[in-house]
Amino acid sequence: MKKPHQIESNLKISKPPDTSAGRHAIEGALKQVFSKAGVIRGSRGLLHLNQKGGVDCQSCAWPDPEHRTINEFCENGAKAFADEAMTETIGRDFFAKYAVSELRQRDDYWLNKQGRLAEPVIKKSGSDHYEPISWEDAFQLIASELNALDSPNEAIFYTSGRTSNEAAFLYQLFARQFGTNNLPDCSNMCHESTSVALSEAIGLGKASIVLEDLETTELIIVMGQNPGTNSPRMLSSLRRAKMNGAKIISINPLAEAGLVEFVDPNPQHYSNPLKYPVALLADKGIPMADIHLPVRIGGDMAVLKGLMKVILERESEQPSSILDHEFIRQKTSGFDEFINSLNKVAWAEIEFGSGLTKEQITAAAELIVASPTMVTCWAMGITQHRDAVATIEDIVNLHLLRGQIGKPRAGLCPVRGHSNVQGDRTMGIWEKMNPRFRENLETEFNFQTPKDDGFNTVHAIAAMRDGRAKVFFAMGGNFLTATPDTHVVAEGLSQCKLTVSVLTKLNHTALTSGRTSLILPCLGRSEIDRGAGGEQFVSTESTMLNVQMSKGIYEPVSEHLRSEPWIVCQLAKVTLGDRTTVDWDAMCADYDRIREAIPHIGLHHTSPDIRWSDGYCGIPGALIGLRQLRGRRKSATRHLPPGGVH
Ligand code: SF4
């Protein structure tokens, strides 16, 4: 029995790096791309990654600048691209060789390395091997299982954040035509608390800024986020902001290398090209965070209360010169109540809760007071906490006090992870439906939507565990490893009558099957999608609400691959038969039909401030949205949890 904390003899412990990216990022990216996709194929791919009319990055949702550089990608983006651009495939021979029970012993890294899924396969009840099945038979099987259910709510339709807008729109439409709102998605596990808090506080569950705001603001607060690992191109934007004179405050238990010093690996980001090789060879970049607050885990709300208390102290010392009173009066509600509650919070509670001293917090607050404009960015370090909603509402309060929203160079930026997690929610992938979306969907497609809210991810896991769900359908993703309580999820999945995974690569969710299980191989974003109406493109939505197009460049690695929209349309036709009111063939023959329907439904969750980029449709949404945004604010009056911050 190993003693706890017994360190493996070959484990090397070294000092954490204090610079990020630079030549290491270039080496890492090229090694991955050339080893997985080859030099020619890989290089061609990178030249199309995040380019206008090119392939939108499959990794995170960081927005693309209007003026793209040749290497408009980071190491993560290159890795995700390379992963999909592999030409090795696994099909009937692979599954004949490896039993499912054997494959389950392998880790996801090994499974991923085996290659792209090449054809639809089925694991029949009682069998330990997947074997080939035709698309037609696969849809017939799924349709018969779905239509045999006692209630449509015994089916679960899960969505990973990689699903395109077009596929997501069709998927939610199919699920609702089938009769359920059981549409859990990965957003339930990442920024759900953001959506709830921002919708309550400002009426828009998303970022309120554009890239230019971030790069030209005077102060950026980065809370509970590690851009160097999660959205590396954000570091280039932070660097640009620093070079424009901005200050950065990092609030994070750890001093992440990306917010200590950043060596920008993109040569086109250097106004003096001679500085580029020097920076790379010397591994010398620019210092990022001006202040790092090493907050106690879960102590962010305490920090925010502390920052606001100092701001109020400065206001009392210089009345009407710190707070934006005109803005508070005209655009917010609940201010007095909020101030009363803040005044009741003792500094002792704040210092205990945050793990910081008043002096540390005051230094940061002084930077805030000195900055005419401010942007705050956050991610899972904030959202995945019990008090996340209250903490995010306090981020909003901090901005409302000084009118730091709804104007240029100021606002809120929850940084999304998966490349289209936000777009999927906008398309209606949510277990709830807002009334306007429901009404428009019913009008547009002339049917009655299911009225009861569906299962979110946690409810879906419980429903499978308790036998209340019998069919689990996953559009991408790795549900088993992405969700909490892996054992409970595995048990739930194995209890299902049927599990279906639409994937590009094999993973453990597809190996943790129901009595019968199907794997349906789909096209990757980098592969050409030829529908009945010719070559198609899809779209995704960035963290900052840009909708960008994505068009494949490679021939599919297998003739059996199908696009996500095609898979949904065929599944819907076979399952719904003549009870459907949707022309699925038209939708998957020409995706413009899908894009024509989307605006009629009115986007879920948002005011109409979606900005289309890549030049194929422009709505001057920013001003409209932000004006509405300004008009809708109210502040939350939450106190620190009873007994101070845990
Ligand atoms: S920052 Fe995100 S979107 Fe951009 S290339 Fe990297 S992983 Fe892709």
Boltz pocket constraint, residues with backbone or C-beta under 6 A from the ligand:
constraints:
  - pocket:
      binder: B
      contacts: [[A, 50], [A, 57], [A, 58], [A, 59], [A, 60], [A, 61], [A, 62], [A, 63], [A, 72], [A, 73], [A, 74], [A, 75], [A, 76], [A, 77], [A, 78], [A, 230], [A, 231], [A, 232], [A, 233], [A, 234]]
      max_distance: 6.0
